[in-house]
Structure formats: structure tokens, C-alpha cells
Amino acid sequence: MKKQIDVMGSGLIGSLVSIYLAKRGHEVNLFERRVDMRKNRISAGRSINLALSDRGFRGLAGAGLQDAIREIAIPMYGRQIHHMDGSQSFQPYGKEGQAIYSVSRGGINMRLMELADQYPNIKIHFEHRCVEVDPKSAKAKVLNEASGEVVERTPDIVIGADGAFSPVRHSLQTKTDRFDYSQTYIESGYKELVIPPDANGGFQMEKTALHIWPRKSFMLIALPNLDGSFTCTLFLPFEGEVSFSKLNTDQEITAFMQEYFADALPMMPGYLEDWHANPTSSLSIVRCNPWNYKDKVCLIGDAAHAIVPFYGQGMNCGFEDCVVLDELMESLGDDNWTEVFNNFSRLRKPNGDAVAQLALDNFIEMRDKTGDPKFLLRKQIESRISKENPSFLSLYAQVTFSPHISYAQAYQAGQRHDHYLNELASIEQVMDKWNTPEVQSIIRDLLSAE
Amino acid sequence: MKKQIDVMGSGLIGSLVSIYLAKRGHEVNLFERRVDMRKNRISAGRSINLALSDRGFRGLAGAGLQDAIREIAIPMYGRQIHHMDGSQSFQPYGKEGQAIYSVSRGGINMRLMELADQYPNIKIHFEHRCVEVDPKSAKAKVLNEASGEVVERTPDIVIGADGAFSPVRHSLQTKTDRFDYSQTYIESGYKELVIPPDANGGFQMEKTALHIWPRKSFMLIALPNLDGSFTCTLFLPFEGEVSFSKLNTDQEITAFMQEYFADALPMMPGYLEDWHANPTSSLSIVRCNPWNYKDKVCLIGDAAHAIVPFYGQGMNCGFEDCVVLDELMESLGDDNWTEVFNNFSRLRKPNGDAVAQLALDNFIEMRDKTGDPKFLLRKQIESRISKENPSFLSLYAQVTFSPHISYAQAYQAGQRHDHYLNELASIEQVMDKWNTPEVQSIIRDLLSAE
């Protein structure tokens, strides 16, 4: 039976889930608190560039959109590490040809909105902010930001795709019993800076890599854009010896950038303007349970599981949510929304929790370990095992390139790998002893545990 | 300097903290969403009886109120266990004369309000519900429930003593950056029942004990009231084999009560009426950080740290909050509210976390272990060590009878004790081997770790 469905939020996930719902013939009203970003360029400064990987492509493919999006994406084949001494090294993400794809949040969002607009049964309402939802009835109050009028909506279903600060989730938190909820901030914040194109409109650094300046307790990263620029993000603690709280004057900021990012600074002539113009933003993890209220309300994407950006999986996880929801609608039928949403919450929640933890762990890996000889040795060991045993998938490969393995399964595998890789790395001259019974027996144990 | 302070919530903690503030000369307006319970008897059914212990008395003593409250309290010297086979046993809480004190939530709250009313600089506004606070300015919106009018308040400081569902905390959650918050529900809920006085107005069971019917995954408890009745609370999972979800008809309820609480049932003639009249309430744990916003807003009591009721420490912890806050006002001065509140949050938060965990752990102890021979052996060992070493304080004694030891310290001690007590309990015939070197050496280790 065709339903009236209000989707709150026309961000990445809201746009994609609307398309999935429209394909099934439902009547979708999509409410977005901002203006149409396709008409009024929305200022940047809060939009970490995104890295699309195989889970995200799977989410897009279910709606036939993977090619449309690949057109606006730049492949990054590995991490380009910028060391303190000015030297660089390259760490491939996967096998030959495997990459993650840099996309601008605005660019992919506008493309998804255009695709949504092609469905006659999707109507996008800009400048309409969801204020609250009554979970028992799915009645919703939506504020028309332009007129100040509150629109009373009476859809059959509300989908909350309204992001980390979701008003829909907030209604579940405050209006239903036994809703578990947590928001946790990490000690670091971030600030966006820019490396513009060179005088000829070309890239100032290697285009097909994700650049990292790992500095133990903080880091700078840079992702390429189609116009030749790089979007840079500085992740730094709010408080402490080296922190945002110590960087207030232009002199302090310049001295900091020169000390830690000497090779990047000459490429970012506008760093002081960017510093002052862009906010210092916080980073939080949101967990909740359940993700639905009966057949009336369902959360998806960041609204259900906001995570830190360090595994590049926020958007990918959200796109995967969409295709999993679609598969449940397919298998359970369109008349059984309580079952669809209950199953969606039950199936996806452990994966949301797993990717939240993976993302936290990866912050430490990126900022601290990518410059660490022990870590590099472990990577070398892992890579040799992968090469000699093509069926072995590293944690990174499972998360990034293996959508058929769930985040929760990948997380478990990562815990197992840690154990064996640490054991191998603790053997002196392990690479030279590779074919000894000692080393081979540990590798056999690792492989047989898969 | 004297301040205008709005205290939200005239529950136990709001009333007591108002008295502390009034004693220091501040102008206190106390807003309470309910009617004056002294004039209009508020229905029971959601008020687990409370057990006042030494930390609570310390909190009252700082304001000179301990004797006024002791008058309306009934000492309970131990747990009276009602086994499945109808037999009973008694487990003392502490040494000769040590007790926790049963008080009715309504009774103690009314007494505290009366005491607050004696201060000319405390004004209580009933039927005034705090809607929201602006943390930056301490401006507050308070809804007059009778007239429907919203009162705009502009105090210097807002104290949120507004309980587990605190609107003040909610304003911190939604209007400040980097506020950590979680609400977690446990799988069990509760329902209040009553054992009325006997025909002569006397108690139907031993008056000076906390009665427990431990039934592994659930339990019934009963606390004495001044009028000869007992307030009973059934704690039971919401879902599962034996759960509230399976108890819908009178037949199902009666069969359940007869099977598990055969000795209690004859004393509760109105159990079916109570069952239907009283709600099945959920139990949640609330954690947040920080507890204040600068010198403008501070949370206290359940608003900062709602816990499950199984250690009988919710009110005690809240009363202790009040005296700790008072001590900080004394030591840091009345002009330094940012420091007072920052220190209050920093000092109390670890204790709030510790008591939350202790309360969760104690649910398992009460419902499951109080009937378990291994647990009873451990208790026997612990009690003999206490007797032979008067300076040794068990975890229970530290939490309940030792306000000079913080909850966090007590929790740590409990973890240490667990280790040694388990070791001792695993020795066969340990009580007979008490004076052997094996046993005595473990006891020495336990004592020297204190």
C-alpha cells in the first residue's frame, strides 16, 4: 500500500532514502531547513570533505546512482604522509586500483537533490525546519522559516534523516519511554582551511591521495577537489599544551602552522583569513536505541548514529542504511512497517556501534601511528599476508572495500588481527624470518581464525 | 555578594539546596511544577520508599535538619530475606545499632518544604514549571500551569534540581556545545503495591527491616511506613518469560503473585487494585558532563545523576551534593561562582558515576545473590574480617555508613575486596581453616591493600 512519507532533512541520506521510497511508489515530502543550495551557494567551513568508498557505492547502486556520483569524485589510492622533517611517504589503501573517492559534501548533495527532483512523487520543501514529531501519530510540526508559519503535517510515516542534531530523534528522546540516548564529545575540534589551485588551475600536491600530516595528538588532512583545490582540516584538542585555546593571535597561529606544517603553509596563502572566518567546530558521537517508534517514525544516517569522521564512513554508513532499509521493504513487504523498522533498527544498530568505535580508533591511527615505525612494520606484515593469501582481508579492506562484510563483523575481525599482528611484530627481524616455522605458524593461526 | 537564585524543582534536593543558599543570605525563588503537596495530597504509585543513610544525614546536618528528619524515619537494621520455600533469614546491614532509615518521599519532602518556608528569603512558587533556561544569561522561562502565562525570569543563577527529566539539563544539552549526555534504561521496570496495617493498626511484618523476596531475575521489596503499612515495589523485566508483558489479566497476575510471593500475598488484599491503578514505570540512569555552565547554571541531584534505586543512594547522594556545594561556597567565597560550580562538577561527577555503577551492581546482588549460598559465604567471611579488624570497612559499610569516604573511593575498595573475598570463598571449608597461614595471608593482603 502506498504511504504518505515525510522525510526530514534533504542532506545526503535524506535525498537518497527519498529516492528509494519514491521508486517504490510512495508519496514523499522532503523537508529541508536550509535554502536550496543549488540556487544559493551555502558557505563552506563546516563541511569536512567526504571519502566515498564501496559501501557508499553499494548504497547508491541500489537506486542506480553510482555512475552519476562517480563522475564528480576523485579517486585517492592511499595516504600521502607528510612527516615533520619535510619528507613524504605513500601508504596504499588497498590493492592495485583500489581507491576511496573524494567528493565535496555540497557537490554530491546537489547531485542527489537533482536526481530526487526527477521523481514526480518527491516534493522538496526548502526552508522548512522540522520542529517536533508526535511519535504516536507521526504528526509533525514543520516551521516555514520564510513565513514563520508552522505547518501541521499528518503523514503516515516520518523518516528522520535530519543529522546529528536531529529534531526527530529529539522527539523520540523526550516523548517515548525507554529510549536510550547518548551524545559524547571528543576532546578535539576541527577547523577547515584551503589549499587553492596553482596559478594554472592545477593541483599543488599529488591529486590522487589523501594527504595527512600526523602530529601525535593532532593532525592536518587534505582531500582533493575537482577545481584543483584541496580542502584541509586541522584536528586539534580544544584545551591543553598544543590546542585551539592557545592559538588566538595571528602570531600564535602562524608560529603553530610554521612549526608543524612547514611544507603545507606556502600552499595556503589565505590560512589566516580561513582561520578567522571558519568556526572551530566540535565533534560528537551520537548513539541511540531503538532507531524507530513502531511503524510511525524511523531514524536513518547521522540522526541514528553520528560518528567522528576519521574512518571516512559517516556517509558510507548512511548510504548503506538506505539500501538495507530498501531490502527490508522488499523482503517484508510494504504493509508491514513495524516489522521493517524494528528489523532495520535491530540489524543496523550493532553496525552503527561498530563503525562509531572504528572511527574513534582510526583517529589515533591517523594522527599518531601513521608516522610510527612499529605501526608501519605491522602494515608491512599485514600487506605481505594479504599478498600471499588473497582471501585474507585486512580490517581496512573489510571496512572500506567489502560491503558484504558488516561493520560489526569487520570490527570483530580487527580485534582478532590485532592480536596476531602484534605477536608477529614482536618477533625481531620478522620480515627476514618470514618462512620460519615460528612466523608461519602464527600466520596459519591468523588465517584459520577467519 | 548576595545573588538572585532561581532553584527549579522543590523536590528533596531543591528544597534542601534552597535552605543552604538562604542560610548564606541569597534571595531564592523556588519553582515547583506540581501543586503544594502539603495542601493537596498527591497520589502515590510512583514513589519508591526511600532509605536515608549516613551520607543523607550528613547532607541534612550541614543545614541543621538531621533531627527534624529523624523524627519521621523508621530504622531498618538489615535485610529480611523471604525465600521461595517460605522460610526467612536476616542479614544485618552493619554493626549493632547501625541502620538505614525508611522515609516516605512525600513525608520528607513536605517536612523540607516546611523548613524552607521558615526562611523569609525563600519563596516557593507552586504550579510553575521551568520550560527552558538560556545558559548564557541564566534567563529562564517558567510556565504558570494555572494561568498558562509564561513568566520570564532574570536571576543571576539557575540551579537545576528538577529531577531525572530535568528541563534545565535539557537546555544545557541542546543549547551549549560539548555537553556530554546519556540516558540509559534498564530492562526492568517497577510497580508499587501496598501491605496495609493490620486490623489494630500494627505492622504485619517485622518493622525494623527492609524485606526482600529475591527471585533471581526479579524481586519484591517492602519498606515500613509510620502508619503501620509497608510500601512494596515489584521490580520485574518488561519483556521475557517472566515479565510485565506476560501479566495482563487478573488471573495471570494472581498466579504470578501466588507462585513467587506466596507469603506476601495474604498481607496485600488490594494487590489487584494497586496493580491496575499504579503505572508500570521504567528505570533509567542519566549521566552528563559538565554539571554546570560557567557561573550561570548548575545541576544538582537527579538532574545531574539519576540512578537506579537499588543501593538506596539517590536521595543520599543528592543531599551530599548540597553539603559539598555549601562547602565550596564557604571555601571559595560567594564572588567566585564559576570556580564554585566548576569545582562542584569536577569533584562530584566521578562520585555520581561511581554510585550509578554501585546501584546497578546492587540490583543483581539484591534480586539474585541474597538467596545464593556462595554470596552468603562471602558475606560471612567479610563479616568475620570486619569483626576481627574493626578498621576494615566493607563496601556496604563504606557506601552506607562512611560519608567521609567518597563513592568513587568506595567503588575502588569494592573492586579490591571482590578479588580477595572470591579468593577466600574458593578455599574449601574456609571458615574452619580460618587461622591457617593460607587464609590469614590472604586476609593480610586484603587489609594491607586498604
Interface residues (C-beta under 8 A of the other chain):
Chain A: H170 Q173 T174 D177 R178 F179 D180 Y181 S182 Q183 T184 Y185 F238 S282 S284
Chain B: H170 Q173 T174 D177 R178 F179 D180 Y181 S182 Q183 T184 Y185 F238 S282 S284
